[in-house]
């Protein structure tokens, strides 16, 4: 992580048990990362393709939010936009 600035905690129902994930806006690595409970490594959910302004790139993400359909919205600060990403349901 390089300047993690925002987190969102999500609980997901999987076969009668809940799996907790923490989503992190990793600003200076230009990505968002999901961490499962007790994981040693996270999974890149959005960005992580160098900084930039293409649809699969971020430039300093600073905020995260989810809607009711589990879509992730990322505040992409230096691109002056909010991007929507589909996550696993």
C-alpha positions in Angstrom: 0.0 0.0 0.0 1.1 3.5 -0.8 -1.1 6.1 0.9 -4.3 4.2 1.6 -7.0 6.9 2.1 -10.4 5.3 2.3 -11.9 2.0 3.3 -15.3 0.3 3.0 -16.3 -2.9 4.9 -18.6 -5.4 3.1 -20.2 -8.5 4.4 -21.2 -11.1 1.8 -23.3 -14.2 2.3 -21.7 -17.3 1.0 -23.2 -20.7 1.7 -24.8 -19.7 5.1 -21.7 -17.9 6.3 -20.6 -14.3 6.0 -17.4 -13.4 4.4 -16.0 -10.0 5.4 -14.0 -7.9 2.9 -12.3 -4.6 3.4 -12.0 -2.5 0.2 -9.2 0.1 0.3 -8.5 3.1 -2.0 -4.7 2.8 -2.4 -4.2 6.3 -3.8 -0.6 6.4 -4.9 -0.7 2.9 -6.3 -3.7 4.1 -8.4 -5.9 1.1 -7.5 -8.5 -0.2 -5.2 -7.8 -3.5 -3.3 -10.1 -6.0 -1.6 -8.9 -7.9 1.4 -10.7 -11.0 2.8 -10.7 -11.6 6.5 -7.4 -13.1 7.6 -5.9 -12.8 4.0 -2.2 -12.2 3.7 -2.6 -10.5 0.3 -5.4 -8.5 -1.3 -7.0 -8.6 -4.8 -7.0 -5.7 -7.1 -10.6 -4.7 -7.9 -10.0 -1.5 -10.0 -7.0 0.2 -11.5 -3.6 -1.2 -10.9 -2.7 -0.6 -14.6 -0.4 2.4 -13.9 -1.9 5.8 -13.4 -3.9 7.1 -16.3 -7.2 8.2 -17.6 -8.3 5.1 -19.6 -11.4 3.2 -18.4 -9.3 0.6 -16.6 -6.9 3.1 -15.0 -7.2 5.4 -12.0 -5.2 8.4 -11.0 -5.3 8.8 -7.2 -8.5 7.1 -6.0 -9.6 8.7 -2.8 -13.1 7.4 -2.1 -15.2 4.2 -2.3 -18.9 3.4 -2.2 -21.2 0.5 -3.1 -24.8 0.5 -4.4 -27.5 -2.1 -3.7 -26.3 -4.2 -6.7 -22.8 -4.4 -5.3 -21.3 -2.1 -7.9 -18.3 -0.2 -6.7 -18.0 3.5 -7.3 -14.5 5.0 -7.1 -13.7 8.7 -6.7 -10.8 9.1 -9.2 -9.5 12.4 -7.9 -6.9 13.5 -10.4 -9.1 12.5 -13.4 -12.0 14.5 -12.0 -14.4 11.6 -12.3 -16.3 8.9 -10.5 -16.0 5.4 -12.1 -18.3 2.5 -11.7 -16.9 -1.1 -11.5 -18.8 -4.3 -11.3 -17.8 -6.6 -8.5 -18.6 -10.3 -7.7 -22.0 -10.7 -6.2 
